[in-house]
Amino acid sequence: MSPSSQRPSTDAATSARMSRQRRADTEPELALRRELHRRGLRYFVDRAPLPGQRRRADLVFPRLRIAVYVDGCFWHRCPEHATDPKNNAEWWAAKLAGNVTRDRATDAALAAAGWQVIRVWEHEDPVDAAARVQAAVQR
Ligand SMILES: [Zn+2]
């Protein structure tokens, strides 16, 4: 690991957020998946929509070309809950801005390939989010 990729020390609130953060199967993801499953929808989990693209979508409907991302409020800077860690503020600002830039690049790449992207915030009601996904699937 190069020194620049190491995460600097963080304040308590940020540490708490990071410890809640897992790579996959977060609670908001699971809630959305349960709700979609209940509605009879079937999908692939944690799969790269485009061949050769590294980043995976949380849910994928390959035939319909629909990719669903459940974005964490902190990591993806939700307009309601984004926060700026005070320790190592510059490092965090660059890191989080990079996440958002990558999200938009992912959206653009998928749209260019004819995919529809649905982004769900982790704070969203899973029933509302599932209704949005279902509407796209049935369109
Ligand atoms: Zn939020």
Boltz pocket constraint, residues with backbone or C-beta under 6 A from the ligand:
constraints:
  - pocket:
      binder: B
      contacts: [[A, 73], [A, 78], [A, 79], [A, 80], [A, 81], [A, 82], [A, 121], [A, 122], [A, 123]]
      max_distance: 6.0
